[in-house]
Amino acid sequence: MTQSQIQESPIALIFDLDGLLLDTETVARRAFVEACHQVGWYRTDMAVYVQCIGLHGPEIGEILKNGYGSDFPWEDIGPICQQIYHEFIDHQAADIKPGAVELLTFAEARRIPCGLATSSRMSSTESKLTLAELKRFFSVVVSGDGVERRKPSPEPYLTAAKRLDVDPDRCWALEDSENGVRSAVSAGCTVFQVPDIVEPTQQLRELGHNIVESLHDVLTALTHATREG
């Protein structure tokens, strides 16, 4: 944890979904590689791919073409990648990340409301939550198609805090990706990052947010904060 002490108990928790609560990024990465191979593209340097984690929409194609070259056939690969991904994720539960259920259960017992701020579409979000049996924990869900500007804009977290009727600076935001961290920090939340596929860069670390190994560490911090509060 980069901050030595969390002194104030949160009024609410706002969670990211993919890569933070659910191990969906592994599924997405596997779908991307398989889609590339199906169209005959084998130069899949994952250092380029990981720049897209936490993003959705046209910016993904731009990043991939900039990294792999203008001849990268994203127009062909993108739909295949989505098909492979949804064939799995829409029909079976993704693995739940360590500590997620324990943290959500603790918050529920302490009557700390929980919101979700994700870049995924609402239909996909609801499906993932239902299959993983996590839907009941969230009183507010802000999806990528429910805001004008997705992460790293602060809008998803500001919207979630507003719907929870809590000031953003009294919320703890839980994230895994750089874009999500920047979104939550910009919104004014206290941010905990549990890195998934990509470790935070030195530049990101300079934001001064909390970097932990798992959601178990967030539960420890929350237990201490609520006891002190």
Buried (B, 14 or more C-beta within 10 A) or exposed (E): BBBEEBEEBBBBBBBBBBBBBBBBBBBBBBBBBBBBEEEEBEEBEEEBBBBBBBBBEEEBBEBBBEBBEEEBBBEBBBEBBBEBBBEBBEEEBBEBBBBBBEBBEBBEEEEBBBBBBBBBBBEBBBBBBEBBEBBEBBEBBBBBEBBEEBBBBBBBBBBBBBBBEBEBEBBBBBBBBBBBBBBBBBBBBBBBBBBBBBEBEEEBBEBEBBBBEBBBBBBBBBEBBBEEE
